[in-house]
Amino acid sequence: MKPYTINTIGLSLEDLETIVRERKPITLGKDAVAAVKRSHAYLLKRLKESDTPIYGVNTGFGALHDRSIAKRDLAQLQRNLVMSHACGSGDPVPAEIVRAMLVLKVQNMAFGHSAVALTLVQRLIDMYNADMLPVVYERGSLGASGDLAPLAHLSLPLLGLGEVVLAGKRMPSAQALKKLGWEPLELGPKEGLALLNGTQFMNAYASLLTLRAMRLAHLADIIAAVSLDAYDGRIEPFHPSVHAVRPHPGQAMVASHIRDLLQGSALMRIEKLHVQDPYSFRCIPQVHGASRDAIAHVASVVQRELESVTDNPTVFEDEDRVISAGNFHGQPLALSLDFLAIAVAEFGSISERRTYKLIGGQRGLPPFLVAKSGLNSGFMIPQYTSASLVSANKQRCMPNSVDTIDSSNGQEDHVSMGAAAAIKTWAVVHDVERILAIELFTATQALEFRRPTKSSKAIEGFVAAFRKRVPFIKDDVVMHEPMEAALEFVRTVAL
């Protein structure tokens, strides 16, 4: 497989998706190699010529920034930093997140402002290409000086410490290095700090979640269209004139999408006995559209972060400057992740309401969508599950970014909590997948009671693909099994 070349202009969201999804190998472009070498040579020259304190290079860290470190101890300083900061707790993060973290750490160093040796960057590339994935834990980052604890665990294997997953097996890093024929690295000046400072944990989550949210936005429209036809809903609320006079781009996009999906539906042409639909049907463009606009904003923030240097201190060899600043602070991502959680949760909230309406025995549909209700409970309890997931998401959507806590003896006195926002948004997105799967399971069941009249070609094709995996429920079964099949369909169907 042709490798993806990482250069000095940064990644796009689409690039990262392709690399991680297709498991493409990565390599450094010539411009990145030159930038890394220049930055590293500059720092070594500066250290040779001067004993001027440079934060984290020849000083202690955090609240210990005023402690000078002797030249003979600089390598031990960086090793100690990585070991002492490896304080992660909780569950290991998913493999796809770790892969993204490795790619993003390489990209951050490839800009040429980190003053690390090319050998260090190459070892990170080799780890990614060998699918040697460090065991990184969910909890430990405050999203302030970057993602210190998670990035320390990402970095331990460079030293032959910590654990990795190699060829699907979890093992000590030293054992993995031996299998691959690699020696542990000795870190040079600033290299431990360059590894630990940065937003790669938060941004790995933010990037993959944004891509997932974009997919869910599209799926939510399709599933809502199935429900609208199954519920005998009206098409008039989706007329372009309605949305032209309230010109939110997402709203118009959703209305157009629903119209396209239902074009040619015989069900939609049936004369309606009701004047209007409940909000969960009538306001699909307004609710889905607002979430789409929010996701678009988040995508713009994440894209800028993919093009950003989040190391500290930042080395500008062309200006003869090493500046200790705050680009590692996660506030842009923390706010965006909170916003993303809320936006995606709303897809689930309105979805559950449509599920609730479909099982209510209205508009010619049998109660709970079974012919023999009473004997059969039918789709009564999948809605309970959906409601429980929606409730959990409401609780998760309390913003993490409004919280802060003093750390490092007051030196780090405002933190973003972006890592916590990332973890909770991951849970929100996965539960919204489940909620949408339950709606689709319910809506396709309801659609069968409209036969022989059919929906549009687009909807019938989508439902036919779903039916290959999930059957019509005639009598009560163990509902968990078709619900899981519906979830797998939602996660994998080609759009």
FILUM-756225 format. One line per 10 residues: their letters; for each residue x, y, z of C-alpha. Coordinates in pm, whole numbers, plus 50000, padded with zeros to 5 digits. Layout:
BEGIN
A	X:Y:Z ~ ...
//
This chain:
BEGIN
MKPYTINTIG	50000:50000:50000 ~ 50135:50344:49906 ~ 50225:50537:50222 ~ 50071:50871:50308 ~ 50332:51147:50321 ~ 50319:51377:50623 ~ 50452:51723:50547 ~ 50468:52073:50697 ~ 50119:52191:50596 ~ 49920:51965:50827
LSLEDLETIV	49653:51702:50784 ~ 49294:51740:50676 ~ 49012:51556:50850 ~ 48967:51351:50536 ~ 49338:51263:50532 ~ 49326:51140:50890 ~ 49013:50936:50821 ~ 49177:50770:50521 ~ 49498:50693:50710 ~ 49326:50543:51014
RERKPITLGK	49039:50366:50835 ~ 49251:50215:50557 ~ 49548:50160:50790 ~ 49775:50331:50540 ~ 50144:50343:50630 ~ 50289:50689:50683 ~ 50620:50853:50595 ~ 50780:51195:50632 ~ 50803:51424:50331 ~ 51130:51595:50238
DAVAAVKRSH	51010:51932:50365 ~ 50921:51779:50703 ~ 51255:51599:50730 ~ 51437:51925:50663 ~ 51222:52118:50913 ~ 51278:51860:51188 ~ 51654:51860:51129 ~ 51681:52240:51129 ~ 51488:52277:51453 ~ 51688:52004:51628
AYLLKRLKES	52024:52141:51514 ~ 51928:52489:51630 ~ 51846:52376:51985 ~ 52164:52170:52021 ~ 52372:52468:51902 ~ 52196:52702:52143 ~ 52253:52468:52438 ~ 52619:52432:52345 ~ 52672:52807:52329 ~ 52466:52920:52630
DTPIYGVNTG	52343:52814:52973 ~ 52040:53045:52951 ~ 51741:52866:53108 ~ 51497:52718:52858 ~ 51183:52582:53016 ~ 51171:52204:53018 ~ 51505:52173:52839 ~ 51748:52263:53116 ~ 51491:52341:53389 ~ 51237:52143:53584
FGALHDRSIA	50872:52123:53481 ~ 50549:52291:53591 ~ 50586:52436:53938 ~ 50956:52328:53926 ~ 51029:52555:53628 ~ 51280:52761:53827 ~ 51507:52463:53906 ~ 51813:52453:53678 ~ 51933:52114:53554 ~ 52299:52031:53486
KRDLAQLQRN	52393:51935:53130 ~ 52501:51588:53241 ~ 52146:51524:53366 ~ 51945:51646:53065 ~ 51881:51298:52923 ~ 51770:51166:53263 ~ 51546:51473:53302 ~ 51352:51380:52989 ~ 51330:51010:53080 ~ 51209:51099:53430
LVMSHACGSG	50945:51328:53282 ~ 50792:51051:53071 ~ 50799:50796:53354 ~ 50663:51029:53623 ~ 50379:51155:53404 ~ 50258:50806:53306 ~ 49975:50824:53560 ~ 49681:50714:53346 ~ 49386:50535:53499 ~ 49068:50364:53389
DPVPAEIVRA	49005:50168:53073 ~ 49244:50157:52777 ~ 49137:50385:52493 ~ 49022:50228:52163 ~ 49285:50119:51913 ~ 49165:50364:51648 ~ 49222:50652:51891 ~ 49576:50534:51966 ~ 49651:50510:51594 ~ 49522:50862:51543
MLVLKVQNMA	49730:50986:51839 ~ 50048:50845:51686 ~ 49974:51006:51349 ~ 49893:51340:51511 ~ 50207:51334:51726 ~ 50418:51272:51416 ~ 50240:51555:51236 ~ 50294:51793:51528 ~ 50668:51726:51522 ~ 50681:51743:51141
FGHSAVALTL	50605:52117:51148 ~ 50961:52169:51269 ~ 50899:52366:51588 ~ 50966:52088:51841 ~ 51349:52057:51819 ~ 51343:51677:51838 ~ 51576:51437:51661 ~ 51462:51282:51336 ~ 51526:50938:51491 ~ 51250:51004:51747
VQRLIDMYNA	50996:51100:51482 ~ 51095:50799:51274 ~ 51047:50562:51568 ~ 50691:50696:51615 ~ 50632:50635:51244 ~ 50774:50284:51273 ~ 50547:50210:51569 ~ 50243:50323:51374 ~ 50340:50131:51060 ~ 50404:49814:51263
DMLPVVYERG	50068:49862:51437 ~ 50253:49857:51768 ~ 49995:50039:51975 ~ 50086:50172:52321 ~ 49834:50098:52595 ~ 49692:50441:52680 ~ 49436:50496:52956 ~ 49123:50711:52940 ~ 49167:50913:53257 ~ 49448:51141:53369
SLGASGDLAP	49447:51441:53138 ~ 49312:51781:53244 ~ 49352:51910:52889 ~ 49580:52188:53011 ~ 49953:52135:52942 ~ 49825:51918:52665 ~ 49733:51560:52740 ~ 50022:51482:52972 ~ 49926:51144:53119 ~ 49787:50984:52799
LAHLSLPLLG	50082:51110:52594 ~ 50324:50977:52856 ~ 50174:50630:52810 ~ 50194:50677:52432 ~ 50566:50755:52475 ~ 50672:50487:52727 ~ 50735:50220:52459 ~ 51002:50443:52302 ~ 51199:50380:52622 ~ 51113:50011:52639
LGEVVLAGKR	50864:50080:52920 ~ 50490:50036:52956 ~ 50276:49804:52750 ~ 50171:49776:52387 ~ 49935:49574:52174 ~ 50127:49406:51891 ~ 49965:49164:51646 ~ 49654:49170:51865 ~ 49841:49067:52181 ~ 49903:49288:52484
MPSAQALKKL	50259:49260:52609 ~ 50538:49455:52781 ~ 50696:49708:52547 ~ 51041:49558:52602 ~ 50912:49228:52463 ~ 50761:49400:52159 ~ 51084:49589:52088 ~ 51275:49261:52100 ~ 51030:49099:51855 ~ 51077:49389:51614
GWEPLELGPK	51453:49405:51662 ~ 51447:49763:51793 ~ 51654:49915:52073 ~ 51497:50154:52327 ~ 51572:50521:52260 ~ 51757:50763:52484 ~ 51576:51094:52480 ~ 51765:51410:52396 ~ 51704:51766:52524 ~ 51336:51866:52517
EGLALLNGTQ	51226:51537:52357 ~ 51031:51409:52656 ~ 50853:51743:52683 ~ 50779:51747:52309 ~ 50625:51402:52342 ~ 50405:51495:52638 ~ 50296:51849:52550 ~ 50023:51865:52288 ~ 49655:51803:52231 ~ 49687:51473:52045
FMNAYASLLT	49462:51276:52284 ~ 49183:51534:52268 ~ 49225:51593:51898 ~ 49232:51224:51808 ~ 48892:51192:51974 ~ 48765:51521:51831 ~ 48870:51433:51477 ~ 48726:51082:51468 ~ 48411:51193:51650 ~ 48354:51479:51407
LRAMRLAHLA	48379:51238:51114 ~ 48141:51000:51289 ~ 47899:51284:51364 ~ 47893:51384:50997 ~ 47798:51029:50907 ~ 47531:51016:51178 ~ 47380:51343:51052 ~ 47330:51184:50710 ~ 47192:50863:50861 ~ 46959:51052:51091
DIIAAVSLDA	46796:51216:50788 ~ 46749:50884:50609 ~ 46603:50712:50914 ~ 46377:51011:50983 ~ 46249:50989:50625 ~ 46161:50622:50678 ~ 45976:50716:50995 ~ 45796:51007:50829 ~ 45651:50783:50557 ~ 45575:50504:50805
YDGRIEPFHP	45387:50755:51025 ~ 45186:50888:50730 ~ 45356:51225:50770 ~ 45321:51534:50553 ~ 45584:51665:50310 ~ 45478:52033:50318 ~ 45704:52129:50614 ~ 46001:52042:50390 ~ 45905:52281:50109 ~ 46201:52505:50007
SVHAVRPHPG	46000:52827:50054 ~ 45970:52754:50428 ~ 46346:52732:50467 ~ 46431:53022:50238 ~ 46274:53261:50491 ~ 46481:53120:50777 ~ 46814:53074:50601 ~ 47013:52853:50834 ~ 47226:52639:50600 ~ 47182:52311:50788
QAMVASHIRD	46805:52351:50797 ~ 46782:52400:50420 ~ 47020:52110:50362 ~ 46810:51870:50572 ~ 46482:51978:50412 ~ 46632:51924:50067 ~ 46771:51586:50172 ~ 46433:51466:50302 ~ 46258:51585:49985 ~ 46509:51398:49771
LLQGSALMRI	46479:51082:49979 ~ 46097:51080:49954 ~ 46075:51182:49588 ~ 45827:50948:49420 ~ 45684:50799:49741 ~ 45333:50664:49686 ~ 45276:50684:50062 ~ 45347:51055:50060 ~ 45087:51109:49785 ~ 44805:50957:49991
EKLHVQDPYS	44555:51222:50106 ~ 44621:51303:50470 ~ 44345:51308:50731 ~ 44551:51526:50967 ~ 44647:51891:50923 ~ 44994:51873:51081 ~ 45246:51636:51237 ~ 45408:51635:51582 ~ 45728:51840:51612 ~ 45952:51533:51602
FRCIPQVHGA	45841:51491:51238 ~ 45748:51844:51135 ~ 46064:52004:51275 ~ 46320:51755:51140 ~ 46490:52029:50930 ~ 46510:52270:51220 ~ 46648:52018:51472 ~ 46871:51808:51244 ~ 46978:52124:51065 ~ 47088:52301:51383
SRDAIAHVAS	47296:51998:51477 ~ 47450:51992:51130 ~ 47548:52358:51163 ~ 47704:52286:51502 ~ 47899:51991:51359 ~ 48022:52212:51075 ~ 48153:52464:51329 ~ 48325:52190:51527 ~ 48481:52054:51207 ~ 48632:52396:51134
VVQRELESVT	48789:52412:51481 ~ 48922:52056:51459 ~ 49064:52125:51113 ~ 49256:52426:51246 ~ 49388:52212:51531 ~ 49513:51956:51279 ~ 49719:52237:51124 ~ 49849:52363:51460 ~ 50167:52328:51662 ~ 50063:52247:52019
DNPTVFEDED	50409:52182:52161 ~ 50578:52389:52432 ~ 50820:52557:52432 ~ 50792:52643:52064 ~ 51117:52674:51870 ~ 51153:52939:51600 ~ 51508:52893:51473 ~ 51464:53153:51198 ~ 51392:53414:51469 ~ 51644:53273:51717
RVISAGNFHG	51363:53230:51970 ~ 51242:52957:52202 ~ 50911:53071:52349 ~ 50732:52908:52640 ~ 50364:52980:52586 ~ 50030:52800:52597 ~ 49944:52638:52263 ~ 49897:52309:52446 ~ 49588:52442:52627 ~ 49285:52243:52513
QPLALSLDFL	49016:52513:52540 ~ 48929:52528:52166 ~ 48878:52152:52161 ~ 48706:52137:52500 ~ 48437:52386:52397 ~ 48397:52218:52060 ~ 48369:51869:52207 ~ 48102:51988:52449 ~ 47916:52146:52156 ~ 47954:51828:51951
AIAVAEFGSI	47813:51616:52233 ~ 47505:51840:52255 ~ 47456:51849:51878 ~ 47478:51472:51836 ~ 47266:51405:52147 ~ 46983:51600:51982 ~ 46975:51355:51692 ~ 46907:51090:51955 ~ 46655:51296:52149 ~ 46428:51366:51853
SERRTYKLIG	46478:51012:51719 ~ 46343:50857:52038 ~ 46034:51079:52014 ~ 45963:50949:51663 ~ 46003:50593:51789 ~ 45756:50671:52066 ~ 45498:50803:51818 ~ 45535:50505:51587 ~ 45442:50252:51857 ~ 45143:50450:51990
GQRGLPPFLV	44871:50286:51781 ~ 44800:50604:51582 ~ 44726:50670:51214 ~ 44627:50317:51130 ~ 44928:50149:51290 ~ 44865:49872:51548 ~ 44972:49936:51908 ~ 45339:49844:51952 ~ 45353:49743:51584 ~ 45236:49384:51618
AKSGLNSGFM	44915:49234:51485 ~ 44836:49046:51807 ~ 44917:49305:52072 ~ 44840:49187:52423 ~ 44960:48838:52349 ~ 45267:49008:52203 ~ 45441:49312:52351 ~ 45603:49387:52017 ~ 45806:49710:52008 ~ 45704:49830:52353
IPQYTSASLV	46040:49784:52523 ~ 46290:49888:52252 ~ 46148:50237:52310 ~ 46232:50201:52680 ~ 46590:50123:52585 ~ 46599:50423:52355 ~ 46460:50646:52630 ~ 46723:50521:52875 ~ 47000:50602:52629 ~ 46857:50949:52567
SANKQRCMPN	46840:51013:52940 ~ 47202:50907:52988 ~ 47309:51142:52710 ~ 47125:51433:52869 ~ 47329:51381:53183 ~ 47653:51357:52985 ~ 47589:51686:52808 ~ 47672:51895:53112 ~ 47970:52092:52968 ~ 48312:51980:53090
SVDTIDSSNG	48470:52300:52960 ~ 48306:52515:53229 ~ 48502:52324:53493 ~ 48861:52386:53602 ~ 49083:52283:53890 ~ 49418:52400:54024 ~ 49715:52175:53942 ~ 50096:52174:53957 ~ 50099:52374:54279 ~ 49905:52657:54118
QEDHVSMGAA	50127:52698:53811 ~ 49858:52537:53597 ~ 49566:52726:53747 ~ 49318:52702:53459 ~ 49257:52378:53275 ~ 49020:52295:52988 ~ 48892:51950:53087 ~ 48895:51876:52713 ~ 48999:51515:52767 ~ 48692:51452:52984
AAIKTWAVVH	48479:51619:52715 ~ 48632:51385:52458 ~ 48557:51071:52657 ~ 48196:51165:52730 ~ 48135:51270:52367 ~ 48261:50929:52255 ~ 47992:50772:52476 ~ 47725:51011:52346 ~ 47801:50935:51983 ~ 47798:50559:52035
DVERILAIEL	47467:50573:52220 ~ 47311:50788:51948 ~ 47406:50515:51703 ~ 47204:50277:51921 ~ 46908:50517:51940 ~ 46899:50563:51563 ~ 46925:50187:51514 ~ 46617:50140:51736 ~ 46427:50402:51537 ~ 46517:50232:51210
FTATQALEFR	46417:49892:51353 ~ 46083:50042:51459 ~ 46019:50247:51145 ~ 46080:49956:50907 ~ 45838:49748:51112 ~ 45575:50022:51087 ~ 45634:50058:50713 ~ 45527:49695:50659 ~ 45179:49782:50786 ~ 45145:50031:50497
RPTKSSKAIE	45182:49759:50234 ~ 45119:49718:49951 ~ 45168:50096:49912 ~ 45536:50178:49885 ~ 45769:50456:49978 ~ 46023:50610:49737 ~ 46283:50417:49543 ~ 46557:50552:49770 ~ 46378:50454:50091 ~ 46268:50114:49962
GFVAAFRKRV	46627:50036:49861 ~ 46755:50135:50204 ~ 46488:49928:50378 ~ 46556:49629:50153 ~ 46924:49639:50254 ~ 46818:49656:50619 ~ 46581:49359:50576 ~ 46871:49140:50464 ~ 46999:49166:50820 ~ 46692:49234:51033
PFIKDDVVMH	46361:49049:50980 ~ 46004:49170:51022 ~ 45884:49079:51373 ~ 45557:48884:51351 ~ 45553:48742:51705 ~ 45762:48820:52011 ~ 46127:48720:51997 ~ 46435:48802:52205 ~ 46454:49160:52082 ~ 46817:49215:52176
EPMEAALEFV	46934:49012:51879 ~ 46758:49207:51599 ~ 46842:49531:51782 ~ 47211:49441:51771 ~ 47178:49351:51402 ~ 47016:49691:51343 ~ 47304:49860:51523 ~ 47559:49677:51311 ~ 47370:49790:51000 ~ 47375:50152:51115
RTVAL	47748:50135:51185 ~ 47846:49972:50856 ~ 47595:50056:50584 ~ 47752:50235:50289 ~ 47619:50586:50240
//
